């Protein structure tokens, strides 16, 4: 049975409960905001009550988005890297975020509300690339209204089914929870397998930033492939004479490369994930001397602070 205090909360504080759940979820915490919105919407007896829940959800979402937007504006891509480090698959997190933002631009803030995890990492990217606050708030508001509106309307329209589901949970709660735990365990095993597989791929030999600098000073600079997004390159500077692409498209550069030449891949992602992926792709295409840059952009950027010319400012 539902505890008494929880019943009271559902009966008397629908807007507060929705606001709190949406705020925490959009800040990045694993809170069930959509089920909470649907459950509270099923308790509404009028469209006015439904509209008040929508207002609470949109306000909470905008508040959380604005926090991350300002963090991105102040700290740049370091915020994205921090958030992605919290992910079970950090390399994929960075790559997918950059791909989606490059593809959809401002509208990624709208679409992102429907993609788990992306709704948290999109706002700091918007701040980091200098999107205006007005455009950001407009896109975020549209996305929040669509996302929350669909969940709330579904809950309002499915009141009978939700009540039946609650009754079923009360009668067979332990069995249903056991099934849910098994599904969750299977998902975690799959994610852990992905992580172990990446660790195996990461055993590929790397080159350190200092080693690469020494080769540059000796006039033996390898061909560098820069896997950062164009937005990040504009923000932090370009690597001289590097070829720029995304890790998933690195094979398209094969015609521009000599299979006998030394190649270095580098990215601005946790654990050098994109650079490792690109290096393996090139090795499969027959390029034998390919190494990821250990520490990626951060390691090279540290050297650039004391060695002018390692990164070139990009004129907008």
N, C-alpha and C positions, 0 to 999 in steps of 0.2 A: 504493500500500500504506500501511497505518497505521504511523506512526513507532513505533519500539521503546519510547520512553518513554511514549507514549500507550497502547500496549498494556499496559504494566506498570501504568499508572494504572487502566485499566479492570479489570485482573485482580485487583488487590490493594487498591484504595482506593475501592470503590464508594460507600460511605457518605460519605466525605470529598468526593468529586467531586460527588455529589448535593447535599450540604449547601452547598458553595461556590457551585454554579451557582444554586440556588434563592435563597440569600442575596443574591447580586449582582443577580439579576433582580428580586427584590422590593424592592431598594433603588432600582431604576430603571434599571439598566444593561441594554443590549441583549444579554443572554446567553440561549442556547437551553436553558432549564431543562427544558421538557417533553420534547424529544428526548433530552436527557441522562438524564432519569429513565426513559424508555422503554428506552433502550439498556442502561442498567445493570440494569434489572429483567429484561431478556431474558437476562442473564448469571446470574441467580439459579436455584438448583436446588431451593430449598425455600421454603415460605411464611414460615419464620423469617427467611430472608435478605430477603424482600420486606418483612416488617414492620420490619426494621432500616432499610431505605431510607425507608420511610414515616416512621419516627421522625425520621430525619435531615432529611427535607424539611419536616416540620411544625415542627421546632425552628428551622430556618433561616428559614422564613416568619414565624413568631411573633417572632423576634428582629428581623427587618427591619421588621415592622409596628409593633413596640413603639418602635423608633427614630423612625419617622415620627409615631406617635401622640404621643410626648412632644414632638416638634418642633411639632406642631399645637397642643398644650396650652400651650406656652411662647410661640410666635410667632403663633398664630392663623392667619387666612386668608392671611397673607403667604407661608406655606409652599406653599399651594395655588397661589398666583399664580406663585411661583418655579418650581414643577414644571411648570405649564402653559406658562410662557414657553419651556421646553425643548422643548415639543411643536411639531410642524410646523403645527398649527392651534390656536393658543393660545385664541382666543375660544371655539371649540367645546369645547375641553377644560374650561374653567371652567363653561360652561353645562350640558354633559352631566353633569358631576360633581354639580352642585347639583340637577339634575332627578332623577338616580338616587337621591341620598341623601334627597331629600324624598319620593320615591315609596316607597323600600324601607326607610329608616331603618337600624336595626341589621343587618338582613339584607342590606344592600348590601355589607357586608364579606364575606358568604358568596358572594353572586352575583358580586361584583366579581372574585373570583379567576379567573373564566372569561372576563373581559372584558379584552383586552390594554390596558395602560396604566392602567386604572381601579384595579387592585389596588394600585398605588403611591400614587394620589392619595386613595383612600378613608380610609386610616388617619389622615392629618393632619386631615382634615375631622372625623373622630370625636373627635379630641383638641380641635379648635377649638370644637366645639359642647358640650363638656363631658360626653361619654359616659363613664360610669364605667369604670374599668380592668377590673373583673371582667367586665362585659358585653362590652367590647371584646375581651378575650382569649378569651372563650367563642366569640363570633361568628367571630373570626379563626381560632381553632383548628378550628372546624367547617368553615369555608371551605377552609382549607389541607388538612385531611384528605380532603375530597371531591375537591378539585382534584388533589392529589398522588396520592391513592389511585386515581383513574381512570387517570391517566397510567401509574402503576406497574403496575396490573393489566393494562392494555392491552399494555404491554411484555412482561410475564410470559406473557400468553396468546398473544402473537404472536411467540414466539421464532423459529420457523421462518421466518416472513415477514421478520423483521428481519435474520436471517442472510442470507437471499436478497437483501435490499436492500443489505446491506454488500458482498456479492459483486458485485452489479450496479454499485455505485458504484466498486468497484475496477477493474472491466472497462471501464466507460464513464464514468468520473468527469468527464472534461473536457466531454463532451457534456451531462451532467446539470447541471454547474455553469453551463455557458453558458445553458441554458434558465432556470435559476434567476435568473441575472443579468439576463436579458431581462425576466422577470416583475417583478423588483425595480425595474428601470429604468422599466417601465411604471407601476408604483405610484408611484414618485417623481415622474414627469412629471405624473400626475394630481394629486398633492398640491401640487406647485408651481403647477399651473394654478389650483387652489383658492386658493392664497395670492395669486396675481396678481389673481384675480377679487376677492378681499377688498380688496386695495390700491386697486382701481378704485372699489369701493363706499365706501372710506374717504375718498375725495376730497370727500365731502359737506361743506358748511360746518359748522364747529363753533362753539360758544360757550365762552369761557374761564370759569374759576371766578370771576375778578375781575369780568368783565362781568356774570355772573349775580348776584353780590353787589351790584353797583351798581344793577341793576334792582330787587332786593329792597329796597334802601335808599330807592329812589325810589317804592316802592309799585307797581311795574310788574312784579311777579314772574310769570313764565310758569307754566303748569301743568307741574309736574315729574313725570316717570314714573320711579319707582325700580325698577330691574331686578335688584336684589340679592335673594338668597334671604332667607327669613324668619329663618333661623338667623344669617346675617351681620348682619341689621338688629338682632336682639336683642343681638348681641355688640358692635356698633359704634355703634348709635344710629340713630334714624329721621330722615328728611328731613321737615321740617314740611310738612304739607298735601300730600304727594306721593301719587300713586296707585301702588300696588305691584302688580307683575305680573312674569311672565317674558317674555323677548324673544319667544319663540315664541307667546305668548298676547296680545300687545299689541293685536292687532286687535279683541279682545273688549271693549276699553275705548272703542271708537269712539262708542258711544251716550252715553258720559259726557263727551264732548269736543265743543267748538265748533270747526268747521273753520276759523274765522277767527282763533282764539286762538293765541298763541305757545306752543309746547310744547318742553320740554327733556327728553331721555332721558339717563339715566346708569346706569352699572353699575360693578362692581368687578372688571373683567376686563382682561387685557392688550390694548393697542391699542384700547380702547373698543369691542371687537367687538360685544358685545350691544347697546350703545346705538346703534351704527351700523345694525345689522340692524333694530332697532325703528324707527328714524327712517325708513328706506327703506320699511318696511311701512306706516307711517302716511302717508307721501307717496303711496304707491300707492292709499290709501283716500281721497285727496283733501285731506289736511291739508298746506297749503303752507308754513307757518312752523314747521318742525320741525328742531331742531338737537341733535346729541349734545353732552354736556358734555365738553370736552377734558380729558383726564387723569382723568375719572371720579371715583369716590369718593375716591381718594387726594388729588386736587387740592382737592376740597371739604373733606376732613378737615383738610388743612393750614390752610385758612382758619378752620375751626371752632376750632382751637387758640387763635386770637387774637380770635375773634368769637363770644361765647357765644350759644347759641340756634340755631345753624345745624344742629346735630344734637341730637335730643332723646333722652335715655335711655329705654329700653323697660323697663317693669316686667314681670318674668316672671309 
